[in-house]
Amino acid sequence: MVSFVFNANNTFCISLERHTERWARMQARFKQENLEVFRWIASTPDTLTDNFHHYLSPGERACAQSHIRIWRHLLENNIEYAFILEDDACFDKNWRTKLAEFQIDDPNWDMLLLNASEPVDPPFIWMDVQEQYLTAGYIISIRGVARLLQWFEGNFASSDWMTSRLQQNNHSYCYFPWLIIQEGLDSTLKKEGETHDADHAKVVRCLGEIGYDMSNYGI
């Protein structure tokens, strides 16, 4: 069983330096949640230091690079686990209570997904998962980052593809309704022809299917 303690040494929010408005919104959320967070300045396409799969866009590479840098930071500083957020994360108003309900006896846990791409069945309970995407909010162990860096070193993929492969290790868990959703205002990874509205509509629809209202989140 894990009892999580979060502080600025193990809680990171990835944020582009120029995104002052997004960061201000996140600061307000952190204050509301009494959460001490270190602002991790996001990588940009011109500050990449690793090699990536050729099909990734510059923005996807930069996003992955930001997560990779935090993963390495865990290893280099022997940090047991980290709470990693992106700067559009919105918290369920009872996320701490629901996180405390994680009572699965798994000393080798890799990751808890607070934000994910798909509903989990049954809802309202922590379940093991194998094929979830999105990385706006997750808790990852030092074991998990060691595996990721070992597997992908030299040819990294997108951040949520890599974490989805980690789930194949059968030590990753998710809760639905998600403890974190994305605010749905914009995306730094949006490609030409894509809209962020479709992603947000999916979130609303999936939550609605179990009668869970968006008012449960601090948006």
C-alpha positions, 0 to 999 in steps of 0.5 A: 500500500502506498501513502502519497505525500506531495511537495515541490520536490516530487510534484512537477507541472510542465509549462512553457515559459511563455504561457503566463496565462495558463500558468496563472490558471494552474497556480490558482488551482494549486492554491485551491488544492493546497498543492506545492508544485515545482514549475518545470519549464517545458522543452521546445522544438529548438531545445531537444536533446534526444532522438525521437521516432521520425513521425513525431511532430516538433510539438510532440517531440518537445512534449515528450522531451519535457516528460523524459527530463523529469523521468531522468531527474527522478533517477538522478535524485533517487526520488521514489515517485513523482506527480507529473502534471501538464498545465491544462490539468483540472482536478476532481474536487475530491481527488485526494480522497479518491487517491487515498482509496488506492489500496491495491497491494502492489509493491511493484506498482509503476504508475497511477493515471489520474488523467486517461483517454478511456473510461474504466469499467467498473467505475468508482474503483481503481482498476489495472489498465493496459491501454490508456493514453494522455499524460496531463496528470499521473503518478509514476514510480522510480521503477517505472521511469527506469523501465521507460528510459531503458526501453526507449533510450536512443529512440523515444516515442510520444510521452503517452505512447511510452506510458501506454507500453509501460502499462503492459507490465501490468502494474499500472492503475486508473480510476474512472471518473478520472481524477484529472481532466484537461480544461479543454480550452486549447492544446499546444499539440494541436495539429493542422485540421484538428480541434480540441473541441472533439476531445473535450466533447468525449470527456463530457460524453463519457462522464455523462454516461455514468451520471458524473457532472462536469461541476465535480471538477475545478475548471 
